[in-house]
Amino acid sequence: MRILINGGMGRMGSLCAHEFQADGHHVVIVDTRAQTGAGDGMEIHDAFDTVSGPVDCVLDVSSPSGVRASIDHALTWNCALVVGTTGLDDEVIARLTDAASRVPVLRAPNLSLGVLVLRRLAVEAARMLGEDYDIEIVEAHHKNKADAPSGTARSLAEELSATTHGGIRFNREGRRVPGEIGIASVRGGGVVGEHSVMFLGALDSLVLTHRANDRSVLAKGAVFFTKRLLHKPAGLWSVDDLV
């Protein structure tokens, strides 16, 4: 597989690049911080314009603005597209949906298998515990994370709100509204990523937590899901679809 990583010089991108290379794939890096050339057995480019396509997949771990270029080139090369970048606006999300009519697209705010399991357990817990339990989500990340709350926390809340039929409250102030799901964000130090879903009843409570100890767990997930996306037809896919 020839994989292009948009944002491949960043902290997450470089981990993905080496993980794909270790898995036996040819890696092409596009990053505005780079100088076009070669390094560590990879192609390195400072812009998409110098890449001679096609590639089998574009993996975007760049920035919300960088996703636009990834979409354009995935369509040009008619290849799969994996977007792990969070904080996307409605316009970019609409473009991803439109692109999915032509190529296989995976939008995954978190590429960890453990987070997928957390979400499935949380949905089942919400179904079983019912409205007698209030749901709160607490997420913590390093001090340099650009968005808050995390894309993972947002997706957890959106899926769980379907069971509570309530709204979502960010960084709570004032009294709690019945049925709503609150999200609290913590930023500091070098925390890789931690998400807890709390089910709070009158007599007991249940807390489900996923804790990433190393960013490489996300890079391994990127390889896992990308390889499975390549066998799918055009469409907007989720990590659940690929497991």
Secondary structure as GFF3:
##gff-version 3
##sequence-region A 1 243
A	DSSP	beta_strand	2	6	.	.	.	ID=ss1
A	DSSP	alpha_helix	11	22	.	.	.	ID=ss2
A	DSSP	beta_strand	26	30	.	.	.	ID=ss3
A	DSSP	beta_strand	37	39	.	.	.	ID=ss4
A	DSSP	beta_strand	42	45	.	.	.	ID=ss5
A	DSSP	three_ten_helix	48	50	.	.	.	ID=ss6
A	DSSP	beta_strand	57	60	.	.	.	ID=ss7
A	DSSP	alpha_helix	67	77	.	.	.	ID=ss8
A	DSSP	beta_strand	80	83	.	.	.	ID=ss9
A	DSSP	alpha_helix	90	99	.	.	.	ID=ss10
A	DSSP	beta_strand	104	107	.	.	.	ID=ss11
A	DSSP	alpha_helix	113	129	.	.	.	ID=ss12
A	DSSP	three_ten_helix	130	132	.	.	.	ID=ss13
A	DSSP	beta_strand	134	141	.	.	.	ID=ss14
A	DSSP	alpha_helix	151	164	.	.	.	ID=ss15
A	DSSP	beta_strand	168	170	.	.	.	ID=ss16
A	DSSP	beta_strand	181	187	.	.	.	ID=ss17
A	DSSP	beta_strand	193	200	.	.	.	ID=ss18
A	DSSP	beta_strand	205	212	.	.	.	ID=ss19
A	DSSP	alpha_helix	216	229	.	.	.	ID=ss20
A	DSSP	beta_strand	235	237	.	.	.	ID=ss21
A	DSSP	three_ten_helix	240	242	.	.	.	ID=ss22
###
